[in-house]
Amino acid sequence: MAEAPLVDTLDGLQQSYDETPYHDQRYPLFTLDRLLGHAQLFGLCAPGRTSEGARVLDLGCASGLHLRHEAALHPHASFTGVDFSSQEIDLGRKVVCEEGLVNVELVQADLRAFEVEPGAFDVVVCHGVFSWVPDDVKERILLLCRQALAPGGVGAIAYLTYPGWKQREAIRELLTMRDRSDRPARERIEESARLLRVLQASYASREDDPHAAGLLAVVESMQQSSSNAFVHDELGSVHDPCYFLQLVEWAGECGLQYLAEADLGSMSTEALAPADARILDTLAPNALETQQLVDFVVNRSGRASLLTRDDAAPARQIGRETLTALHYATRWWNVTPLNARDDEGALFESPAGRRMETTSSDVRALLAALTKGRDRTWSWPALRARLGLSDDELLELIPSLLAKGVIEPRAPSV
């Protein structure tokens, strides 16, 4: 990472975000109950801990949409958001007042100068920021995460990754070659849109070219961006993906260690052909290098990684006491065709497009319960009663489904 702060670059970014606010968004993988659930799953905090009294810090919160939604769901927790755009923070504060939220604080500050009380937060999130700031700010984000986290706390960072982002990066570089940042944002967007239409027509005409098909998908994805997001994501002055192992190394330099992915299923090698998975096991000397190799196999373009303090000792073998104290939920859907035969099994799909087919009646019953009650989490006793299974029978189901990301650990409700 850079040794000196890139003052001019970051000041230019601040002006850009003030002039053209980013479209705010929620982070489904970074909800408080999910992150506390992961902390419990890995033994970082006591089993059965609820969100009551939890403290959340959002670095680069924009107008705080995610925090406001979380604050309404968890009135007994507190939420602090920091962003360097005064326009975003002013808007967010206005909405906080209108919604009567008393557990949200939004702070306008430059992360280079923002200070935090050591150990003041249980959860630190950073979404849509890390890959769009200079290296000195990346380092500051990681240092703030380490300083802010209480023992047993969890940091969550979403970022762009190579090798999957390289193809999109090539198109972006073409756009920025032709872009003039001194022009009004509307003109810049219209010029880029014209160029993307030309590329789209060219790639679409080459039906037998697999390389063109990949580029066409990239272009069509860019065309679906909102105007404000396009200005920053595609035409912004900083665009800096990294490899997974780079993030792990930087985190280690800042007093953090890698815990897992927020979507545990994205770590699994089960989707690979068995022979490919065995080869990866022989090529990679440890779990971290396995993850990096998987990124190449699946051409991964982004991660949502969980970090914790380097003095923590995460449990990698999940015990019975932990599993029975957690609550569970799913974001998967049953996509079994209506004309499927009973012996064909049921098909389930994740928001990311991963699929799982099962002929197990117990798994089908478990997921049926979770998908029907998406507005709630299910405790172990509630699932046991609903399914009519013993603890031992549930223990045969839950760990595998957790590892695949089909079900998610959640902190118990208050």
Contacts in CASP RR format, 6 or more apart in sequence:
PFRMAT RR
TARGET T0000
AUTHOR 0000-0000-0000
METHOD contacts of the structure
MODEL  1
MAEAPLVDTLDGLQQSYDETPYHDQRYPLFTLDRLLGHAQLFGLCAPGRT
SEGARVLDLGCASGLHLRHEAALHPHASFTGVDFSSQEIDLGRKVVCEEG
LVNVELVQADLRAFEVEPGAFDVVVCHGVFSWVPDDVKERILLLCRQALA
PGGVGAIAYLTYPGWKQREAIRELLTMRDRSDRPARERIEESARLLRVLQ
ASYASREDDPHAAGLLAVVESMQQSSSNAFVHDELGSVHDPCYFLQLVEW
AGECGLQYLAEADLGSMSTEALAPADARILDTLAPNALETQQLVDFVVNR
SGRASLLTRDDAAPARQIGRETLTALHYATRWWNVTPLNARDDEGALFES
PAGRRMETTSSDVRALLAALTKGRDRTWSWPALRARLGLSDDELLELIPS
LLAKGVIEPRAPSV
1 135 0 8 1.000
1 136 0 8 1.000
1 138 0 8 1.000
1 139 0 8 1.000
1 250 0 8 1.000
2 134 0 8 1.000
2 135 0 8 1.000
2 136 0 8 1.000
3 136 0 8 1.000
4 136 0 8 1.000
5 112 0 8 1.000
5 134 0 8 1.000
5 136 0 8 1.000
5 137 0 8 1.000
6 134 0 8 1.000
6 135 0 8 1.000
6 136 0 8 1.000
9 134 0 8 1.000
9 237 0 8 1.000
9 238 0 8 1.000
10 110 0 8 1.000
10 112 0 8 1.000
10 133 0 8 1.000
10 134 0 8 1.000
10 137 0 8 1.000
12 237 0 8 1.000
13 84 0 8 1.000
13 132 0 8 1.000
13 133 0 8 1.000
13 236 0 8 1.000
13 237 0 8 1.000
13 238 0 8 1.000
14 84 0 8 1.000
14 85 0 8 1.000
14 110 0 8 1.000
16 231 0 8 1.000
16 232 0 8 1.000
16 236 0 8 1.000
16 237 0 8 1.000
17 84 0 8 1.000
17 85 0 8 1.000
17 87 0 8 1.000
17 88 0 8 1.000
17 232 0 8 1.000
18 85 0 8 1.000
18 86 0 8 1.000
18 87 0 8 1.000
19 185 0 8 1.000
20 185 0 8 1.000
20 228 0 8 1.000
20 231 0 8 1.000
20 232 0 8 1.000
21 62 0 8 1.000
21 63 0 8 1.000
21 85 0 8 1.000
21 87 0 8 1.000
21 88 0 8 1.000
21 91 0 8 1.000
21 228 0 8 1.000
22 62 0 8 1.000
22 85 0 8 1.000
22 88 0 8 1.000
22 228 0 8 1.000
22 229 0 8 1.000
22 232 0 8 1.000
23 226 0 8 1.000
23 228 0 8 1.000
23 229 0 8 1.000
24 62 0 8 1.000
24 63 0 8 1.000
24 64 0 8 1.000
24 65 0 8 1.000
24 66 0 8 1.000
24 88 0 8 1.000
25 62 0 8 1.000
25 65 0 8 1.000
25 66 0 8 1.000
25 127 0 8 1.000
26 65 0 8 1.000
26 66 0 8 1.000
26 69 0 8 1.000
27 66 0 8 1.000
27 125 0 8 1.000
27 127 0 8 1.000
27 158 0 8 1.000
28 331 0 8 1.000
28 351 0 8 1.000
29 156 0 8 1.000
29 158 0 8 1.000
29 262 0 8 1.000
29 263 0 8 1.000
29 304 0 8 1.000
30 66 0 8 1.000
30 125 0 8 1.000
30 127 0 8 1.000
30 156 0 8 1.000
30 158 0 8 1.000
30 262 0 8 1.000
30 304 0 8 1.000
31 70 0 8 1.000
31 73 0 8 1.000
32 51 0 8 1.000
32 54 0 8 1.000
32 56 0 8 1.000
32 70 0 8 1.000
32 73 0 8 1.000
32 74 0 8 1.000
32 77 0 8 1.000
32 123 0 8 1.000
32 411 0 8 1.000
33 51 0 8 1.000
33 74 0 8 1.000
33 327 0 8 1.000
33 377 0 8 1.000
33 410 0 8 1.000
33 411 0 8 1.000
33 413 0 8 1.000
34 262 0 8 1.000
34 408 0 8 1.000
34 409 0 8 1.000
34 410 0 8 1.000
35 123 0 8 1.000
35 125 0 8 1.000
35 154 0 8 1.000
35 155 0 8 1.000
35 156 0 8 1.000
35 262 0 8 1.000
35 306 0 8 1.000
36 45 0 8 1.000
36 49 0 8 1.000
36 50 0 8 1.000
36 51 0 8 1.000
36 54 0 8 1.000
36 122 0 8 1.000
36 123 0 8 1.000
36 154 0 8 1.000
36 410 0 8 1.000
36 411 0 8 1.000
37 326 0 8 1.000
37 327 0 8 1.000
37 409 0 8 1.000
37 410 0 8 1.000
37 411 0 8 1.000
38 154 0 8 1.000
38 259 0 8 1.000
38 260 0 8 1.000
38 262 0 8 1.000
38 306 0 8 1.000
38 409 0 8 1.000
39 45 0 8 1.000
39 49 0 8 1.000
39 122 0 8 1.000
39 152 0 8 1.000
39 153 0 8 1.000
39 154 0 8 1.000
39 308 0 8 1.000
40 46 0 8 1.000
40 47 0 8 1.000
40 48 0 8 1.000
40 49 0 8 1.000
40 322 0 8 1.000
40 325 0 8 1.000
40 326 0 8 1.000
40 409 0 8 1.000
40 411 0 8 1.000
41 318 0 8 1.000
41 322 0 8 1.000
41 326 0 8 1.000
41 402 0 8 1.000
41 409 0 8 1.000
42 259 0 8 1.000
42 260 0 8 1.000
42 308 0 8 1.000
42 314 0 8 1.000
42 315 0 8 1.000
42 316 0 8 1.000
42 318 0 8 1.000
43 314 0 8 1.000
43 315 0 8 1.000
43 322 0 8 1.000
44 152 0 8 1.000
44 153 0 8 1.000
44 154 0 8 1.000
44 308 0 8 1.000
44 312 0 8 1.000
44 314 0 8 1.000
45 122 0 8 1.000
45 152 0 8 1.000
45 153 0 8 1.000
47 321 0 8 1.000
47 322 0 8 1.000
47 325 0 8 1.000
47 326 0 8 1.000
48 325 0 8 1.000
48 326 0 8 1.000
48 411 0 8 1.000
48 412 0 8 1.000
49 411 0 8 1.000
49 412 0 8 1.000
50 411 0 8 1.000
50 412 0 8 1.000
50 413 0 8 1.000
50 414 0 8 1.000
51 74 0 8 1.000
51 76 0 8 1.000
51 77 0 8 1.000
51 411 0 8 1.000
51 413 0 8 1.000
51 414 0 8 1.000
52 76 0 8 1.000
52 77 0 8 1.000
52 414 0 8 1.000
53 76 0 8 1.000
53 77 0 8 1.000
53 78 0 8 1.000
54 74 0 8 1.000
54 77 0 8 1.000
54 78 0 8 1.000
54 122 0 8 1.000
54 123 0 8 1.000
55 77 0 8 1.000
55 78 0 8 1.000
55 79 0 8 1.000
55 80 0 8 1.000
55 120 0 8 1.000
55 121 0 8 1.000
55 122 0 8 1.000
55 123 0 8 1.000
55 150 0 8 1.000
56 67 0 8 1.000
56 70 0 8 1.000
56 77 0 8 1.000
56 78 0 8 1.000
56 79 0 8 1.000
56 80 0 8 1.000
56 121 0 8 1.000
56 122 0 8 1.000
56 123 0 8 1.000
56 124 0 8 1.000
56 125 0 8 1.000
57 80 0 8 1.000
57 81 0 8 1.000
57 82 0 8 1.000
57 116 0 8 1.000
57 120 0 8 1.000
57 121 0 8 1.000
57 123 0 8 1.000
57 124 0 8 1.000
57 125 0 8 1.000
57 148 0 8 1.000
58 64 0 8 1.000
58 66 0 8 1.000
58 67 0 8 1.000
58 79 0 8 1.000
58 80 0 8 1.000
58 81 0 8 1.000
58 82 0 8 1.000
58 124 0 8 1.000
58 125 0 8 1.000
58 126 0 8 1.000
58 127 0 8 1.000
59 81 0 8 1.000
59 82 0 8 1.000
59 111 0 8 1.000
59 124 0 8 1.000
59 125 0 8 1.000
59 126 0 8 1.000
59 129 0 8 1.000
59 141 0 8 1.000
59 144 0 8 1.000
59 145 0 8 1.000
60 81 0 8 1.000
60 82 0 8 1.000
60 83 0 8 1.000
60 84 0 8 1.000
60 111 0 8 1.000
60 126 0 8 1.000
60 127 0 8 1.000
60 128 0 8 1.000
60 129 0 8 1.000
61 67 0 8 1.000
61 81 0 8 1.000
61 82 0 8 1.000
61 83 0 8 1.000
61 88 0 8 1.000
61 106 0 8 1.000
62 83 0 8 1.000
62 85 0 8 1.000
62 88 0 8 1.000
63 83 0 8 1.000
63 88 0 8 1.000
63 89 0 8 1.000
63 91 0 8 1.000
63 92 0 8 1.000
63 95 0 8 1.000
63 106 0 8 1.000
64 81 0 8 1.000
64 83 0 8 1.000
64 88 0 8 1.000
64 92 0 8 1.000
64 104 0 8 1.000
64 106 0 8 1.000
66 125 0 8 1.000
66 127 0 8 1.000
67 79 0 8 1.000
67 80 0 8 1.000
67 81 0 8 1.000
67 104 0 8 1.000
67 106 0 8 1.000
68 92 0 8 1.000
68 95 0 8 1.000
68 96 0 8 1.000
68 99 0 8 1.000
68 101 0 8 1.000
68 104 0 8 1.000
70 77 0 8 1.000
70 79 0 8 1.000
71 77 0 8 1.000
71 79 0 8 1.000
71 101 0 8 1.000
71 103 0 8 1.000
71 104 0 8 1.000
72 99 0 8 1.000
72 101 0 8 1.000
74 103 0 8 1.000
74 414 0 8 1.000
75 103 0 8 1.000
76 103 0 8 1.000
76 414 0 8 1.000
77 103 0 8 1.000
78 103 0 8 1.000
78 104 0 8 1.000
78 105 0 8 1.000
79 103 0 8 1.000
79 104 0 8 1.000
79 105 0 8 1.000
80 104 0 8 1.000
80 105 0 8 1.000
80 106 0 8 1.000
80 107 0 8 1.000
80 121 0 8 1.000
81 104 0 8 1.000
81 105 0 8 1.000
81 106 0 8 1.000
81 107 0 8 1.000
82 106 0 8 1.000
82 107 0 8 1.000
82 108 0 8 1.000
82 109 0 8 1.000
82 111 0 8 1.000
82 114 0 8 1.000
83 89 0 8 1.000
83 106 0 8 1.000
83 107 0 8 1.000
83 108 0 8 1.000
83 109 0 8 1.000
84 108 0 8 1.000
84 109 0 8 1.000
84 110 0 8 1.000
84 111 0 8 1.000
85 108 0 8 1.000
86 108 0 8 1.000
89 106 0 8 1.000
89 107 0 8 1.000
89 108 0 8 1.000
90 108 0 8 1.000
92 106 0 8 1.000
93 106 0 8 1.000
96 104 0 8 1.000
96 106 0 8 1.000
107 114 0 8 1.000
111 133 0 8 1.000
111 137 0 8 1.000
111 140 0 8 1.000
111 141 0 8 1.000
111 144 0 8 1.000
112 136 0 8 1.000
112 137 0 8 1.000
112 140 0 8 1.000
114 144 0 8 1.000
116 144 0 8 1.000
116 147 0 8 1.000
116 148 0 8 1.000
117 148 0 8 1.000
118 147 0 8 1.000
118 148 0 8 1.000
119 147 0 8 1.000
119 148 0 8 1.000
119 149 0 8 1.000
119 150 0 8 1.000
119 151 0 8 1.000
120 148 0 8 1.000
120 150 0 8 1.000
121 148 0 8 1.000
121 149 0 8 1.000
121 150 0 8 1.000
121 153 0 8 1.000
122 149 0 8 1.000
122 150 0 8 1.000
122 152 0 8 1.000
122 153 0 8 1.000
122 154 0 8 1.000
123 153 0 8 1.000
123 154 0 8 1.000
123 155 0 8 1.000
123 156 0 8 1.000
124 144 0 8 1.000
124 145 0 8 1.000
124 148 0 8 1.000
124 149 0 8 1.000
124 154 0 8 1.000
124 155 0 8 1.000
124 156 0 8 1.000
125 155 0 8 1.000
125 156 0 8 1.000
125 157 0 8 1.000
126 141 0 8 1.000
126 145 0 8 1.000
126 155 0 8 1.000
126 156 0 8 1.000
126 157 0 8 1.000
126 158 0 8 1.000
127 156 0 8 1.000
127 157 0 8 1.000
127 158 0 8 1.000
127 304 0 8 1.000
128 158 0 8 1.000
128 159 0 8 1.000
129 141 0 8 1.000
130 138 0 8 1.000
130 141 0 8 1.000
130 157 0 8 1.000
130 158 0 8 1.000
130 159 0 8 1.000
131 159 0 8 1.000
131 160 0 8 1.000
131 239 0 8 1.000
131 240 0 8 1.000
131 241 0 8 1.000
131 242 0 8 1.000
132 232 0 8 1.000
132 233 0 8 1.000
132 236 0 8 1.000
132 238 0 8 1.000
132 239 0 8 1.000
132 240 0 8 1.000
133 141 0 8 1.000
133 238 0 8 1.000
133 240 0 8 1.000
134 238 0 8 1.000
134 240 0 8 1.000
135 240 0 8 1.000
138 240 0 8 1.000
138 250 0 8 1.000
139 250 0 8 1.000
139 253 0 8 1.000
139 254 0 8 1.000
141 157 0 8 1.000
142 250 0 8 1.000
142 251 0 8 1.000
142 253 0 8 1.000
142 254 0 8 1.000
142 255 0 8 1.000
142 256 0 8 1.000
142 307 0 8 1.000
143 254 0 8 1.000
145 155 0 8 1.000
145 157 0 8 1.000
145 254 0 8 1.000
145 256 0 8 1.000
145 307 0 8 1.000
146 254 0 8 1.000
146 255 0 8 1.000
146 256 0 8 1.000
146 309 0 8 1.000
146 310 0 8 1.000
149 155 0 8 1.000
149 308 0 8 1.000
149 309 0 8 1.000
151 309 0 8 1.000
151 311 0 8 1.000
151 312 0 8 1.000
152 308 0 8 1.000
152 309 0 8 1.000
152 312 0 8 1.000
153 308 0 8 1.000
153 309 0 8 1.000
153 312 0 8 1.000
154 259 0 8 1.000
154 306 0 8 1.000
154 307 0 8 1.000
154 308 0 8 1.000
155 256 0 8 1.000
155 306 0 8 1.000
155 307 0 8 1.000
155 308 0 8 1.000
156 262 0 8 1.000
156 304 0 8 1.000
156 305 0 8 1.000
156 306 0 8 1.000
156 307 0 8 1.000
157 247 0 8 1.000
157 304 0 8 1.000
157 305 0 8 1.000
157 307 0 8 1.000
158 302 0 8 1.000
158 303 0 8 1.000
158 304 0 8 1.000
158 305 0 8 1.000
159 241 0 8 1.000
159 242 0 8 1.000
159 247 0 8 1.000
159 302 0 8 1.000
159 303 0 8 1.000
159 305 0 8 1.000
160 240 0 8 1.000
160 241 0 8 1.000
160 242 0 8 1.000
160 301 0 8 1.000
160 302 0 8 1.000
161 241 0 8 1.000
161 242 0 8 1.000
161 243 0 8 1.000
161 244 0 8 1.000
161 295 0 8 1.000
161 300 0 8 1.000
161 301 0 8 1.000
161 302 0 8 1.000
161 303 0 8 1.000
162 241 0 8 1.000
162 242 0 8 1.000
162 243 0 8 1.000
162 295 0 8 1.000
163 243 0 8 1.000
163 295 0 8 1.000
163 296 0 8 1.000
163 299 0 8 1.000
163 300 0 8 1.000
164 295 0 8 1.000
164 299 0 8 1.000
164 300 0 8 1.000
164 301 0 8 1.000
164 302 0 8 1.000
165 241 0 8 1.000
165 301 0 8 1.000
165 302 0 8 1.000
166 241 0 8 1.000
167 214 0 8 1.000
167 215 0 8 1.000
167 218 0 8 1.000
168 218 0 8 1.000
168 221 0 8 1.000
168 222 0 8 1.000
168 301 0 8 1.000
169 239 0 8 1.000
169 241 0 8 1.000
171 199 0 8 1.000
171 215 0 8 1.000
171 218 0 8 1.000
171 219 0 8 1.000
171 222 0 8 1.000
172 234 0 8 1.000
172 239 0 8 1.000
174 195 0 8 1.000
175 192 0 8 1.000
175 195 0 8 1.000
175 196 0 8 1.000
175 234 0 8 1.000
175 235 0 8 1.000
176 234 0 8 1.000
176 235 0 8 1.000
176 236 0 8 1.000
178 191 0 8 1.000
178 192 0 8 1.000
178 195 0 8 1.000
179 188 0 8 1.000
179 191 0 8 1.000
179 192 0 8 1.000
179 235 0 8 1.000
180 188 0 8 1.000
181 188 0 8 1.000
181 235 0 8 1.000
181 236 0 8 1.000
181 237 0 8 1.000
185 227 0 8 1.000
185 231 0 8 1.000
186 227 0 8 1.000
188 231 0 8 1.000
188 235 0 8 1.000
189 227 0 8 1.000
189 230 0 8 1.000
189 231 0 8 1.000
189 235 0 8 1.000
192 230 0 8 1.000
192 234 0 8 1.000
192 235 0 8 1.000
193 223 0 8 1.000
196 219 0 8 1.000
196 222 0 8 1.000
196 223 0 8 1.000
199 215 0 8 1.000
199 219 0 8 1.000
200 216 0 8 1.000
200 219 0 8 1.000
200 220 0 8 1.000
200 223 0 8 1.000
202 212 0 8 1.000
203 209 0 8 1.000
203 212 0 8 1.000
203 213 0 8 1.000
203 214 0 8 1.000
203 215 0 8 1.000
203 216 0 8 1.000
203 219 0 8 1.000
204 216 0 8 1.000
206 212 0 8 1.000
222 230 0 8 1.000
222 234 0 8 1.000
225 233 0 8 1.000
225 234 0 8 1.000
233 239 0 8 1.000
241 301 0 8 1.000
241 302 0 8 1.000
243 292 0 8 1.000
243 295 0 8 1.000
244 288 0 8 1.000
244 291 0 8 1.000
244 292 0 8 1.000
244 295 0 8 1.000
244 300 0 8 1.000
244 303 0 8 1.000
244 305 0 8 1.000
245 288 0 8 1.000
245 289 0 8 1.000
245 292 0 8 1.000
247 258 0 8 1.000
247 303 0 8 1.000
247 305 0 8 1.000
248 258 0 8 1.000
248 288 0 8 1.000
251 257 0 8 1.000
251 258 0 8 1.000
251 307 0 8 1.000
252 310 0 8 1.000
255 309 0 8 1.000
255 310 0 8 1.000
256 307 0 8 1.000
256 308 0 8 1.000
256 309 0 8 1.000
256 310 0 8 1.000
257 307 0 8 1.000
257 308 0 8 1.000
257 309 0 8 1.000
257 310 0 8 1.000
257 312 0 8 1.000
257 314 0 8 1.000
258 288 0 8 1.000
258 305 0 8 1.000
258 306 0 8 1.000
258 307 0 8 1.000
259 305 0 8 1.000
259 306 0 8 1.000
259 307 0 8 1.000
259 308 0 8 1.000
259 314 0 8 1.000
260 267 0 8 1.000
260 305 0 8 1.000
260 306 0 8 1.000
261 267 0 8 1.000
261 303 0 8 1.000
261 304 0 8 1.000
261 305 0 8 1.000
261 306 0 8 1.000
262 304 0 8 1.000
262 305 0 8 1.000
262 306 0 8 1.000
263 304 0 8 1.000
263 352 0 8 1.000
263 405 0 8 1.000
264 402 0 8 1.000
264 403 0 8 1.000
264 404 0 8 1.000
264 405 0 8 1.000
264 408 0 8 1.000
265 354 0 8 1.000
265 403 0 8 1.000
265 404 0 8 1.000
265 405 0 8 1.000
265 406 0 8 1.000
266 300 0 8 1.000
266 303 0 8 1.000
266 352 0 8 1.000
266 405 0 8 1.000
267 291 0 8 1.000
267 294 0 8 1.000
268 403 0 8 1.000
268 404 0 8 1.000
268 405 0 8 1.000
269 276 0 8 1.000
269 277 0 8 1.000
269 280 0 8 1.000
269 290 0 8 1.000
269 294 0 8 1.000
270 277 0 8 1.000
270 404 0 8 1.000
271 298 0 8 1.000
271 354 0 8 1.000
272 280 0 8 1.000
272 294 0 8 1.000
272 297 0 8 1.000
276 297 0 8 1.000
280 290 0 8 1.000
280 293 0 8 1.000
280 294 0 8 1.000
280 297 0 8 1.000
281 290 0 8 1.000
283 289 0 8 1.000
283 293 0 8 1.000
284 290 0 8 1.000
284 292 0 8 1.000
284 293 0 8 1.000
294 300 0 8 1.000
308 314 0 8 1.000
315 322 0 8 1.000
318 399 0 8 1.000
318 402 0 8 1.000
320 391 0 8 1.000
320 395 0 8 1.000
323 380 0 8 1.000
323 395 0 8 1.000
323 398 0 8 1.000
323 399 0 8 1.000
324 380 0 8 1.000
324 391 0 8 1.000
325 380 0 8 1.000
325 412 0 8 1.000
326 380 0 8 1.000
326 409 0 8 1.000
326 410 0 8 1.000
326 411 0 8 1.000
326 412 0 8 1.000
327 377 0 8 1.000
327 378 0 8 1.000
327 379 0 8 1.000
327 380 0 8 1.000
327 409 0 8 1.000
327 410 0 8 1.000
327 411 0 8 1.000
327 412 0 8 1.000
327 413 0 8 1.000
328 370 0 8 1.000
328 377 0 8 1.000
328 378 0 8 1.000
328 380 0 8 1.000
328 383 0 8 1.000
328 398 0 8 1.000
328 407 0 8 1.000
328 408 0 8 1.000
328 409 0 8 1.000
328 410 0 8 1.000
329 370 0 8 1.000
329 374 0 8 1.000
329 376 0 8 1.000
329 377 0 8 1.000
329 378 0 8 1.000
329 407 0 8 1.000
329 408 0 8 1.000
329 410 0 8 1.000
330 367 0 8 1.000
330 370 0 8 1.000
330 371 0 8 1.000
330 374 0 8 1.000
330 406 0 8 1.000
330 407 0 8 1.000
330 408 0 8 1.000
331 350 0 8 1.000
331 351 0 8 1.000
331 408 0 8 1.000
332 348 0 8 1.000
332 349 0 8 1.000
332 350 0 8 1.000
332 351 0 8 1.000
332 356 0 8 1.000
332 367 0 8 1.000
332 371 0 8 1.000
332 406 0 8 1.000
333 348 0 8 1.000
333 349 0 8 1.000
333 371 0 8 1.000
334 346 0 8 1.000
334 347 0 8 1.000
334 348 0 8 1.000
334 367 0 8 1.000
334 368 0 8 1.000
334 371 0 8 1.000
335 347 0 8 1.000
335 348 0 8 1.000
335 349 0 8 1.000
335 355 0 8 1.000
336 345 0 8 1.000
336 346 0 8 1.000
336 347 0 8 1.000
336 348 0 8 1.000
337 347 0 8 1.000
340 346 0 8 1.000
340 347 0 8 1.000
343 359 0 8 1.000
344 359 0 8 1.000
345 357 0 8 1.000
345 358 0 8 1.000
345 359 0 8 1.000
345 364 0 8 1.000
346 357 0 8 1.000
346 358 0 8 1.000
346 359 0 8 1.000
346 363 0 8 1.000
346 364 0 8 1.000
346 367 0 8 1.000
347 355 0 8 1.000
347 356 0 8 1.000
347 357 0 8 1.000
348 355 0 8 1.000
348 356 0 8 1.000
348 357 0 8 1.000
348 358 0 8 1.000
348 367 0 8 1.000
348 406 0 8 1.000
349 355 0 8 1.000
349 356 0 8 1.000
350 405 0 8 1.000
350 406 0 8 1.000
356 404 0 8 1.000
356 406 0 8 1.000
358 364 0 8 1.000
360 397 0 8 1.000
362 387 0 8 1.000
362 389 0 8 1.000
362 393 0 8 1.000
362 397 0 8 1.000
363 397 0 8 1.000
363 401 0 8 1.000
365 386 0 8 1.000
365 387 0 8 1.000
366 383 0 8 1.000
366 387 0 8 1.000
366 397 0 8 1.000
366 401 0 8 1.000
366 407 0 8 1.000
367 406 0 8 1.000
367 407 0 8 1.000
369 378 0 8 1.000
369 383 0 8 1.000
369 386 0 8 1.000
369 387 0 8 1.000
370 378 0 8 1.000
370 407 0 8 1.000
376 413 0 8 1.000
377 410 0 8 1.000
377 412 0 8 1.000
377 413 0 8 1.000
378 386 0 8 1.000
379 412 0 8 1.000
380 391 0 8 1.000
380 394 0 8 1.000
383 389 0 8 1.000
383 394 0 8 1.000
384 390 0 8 1.000
384 391 0 8 1.000
384 394 0 8 1.000
387 394 0 8 1.000
389 397 0 8 1.000
398 407 0 8 1.000
401 407 0 8 1.000
402 408 0 8 1.000
402 409 0 8 1.000
END
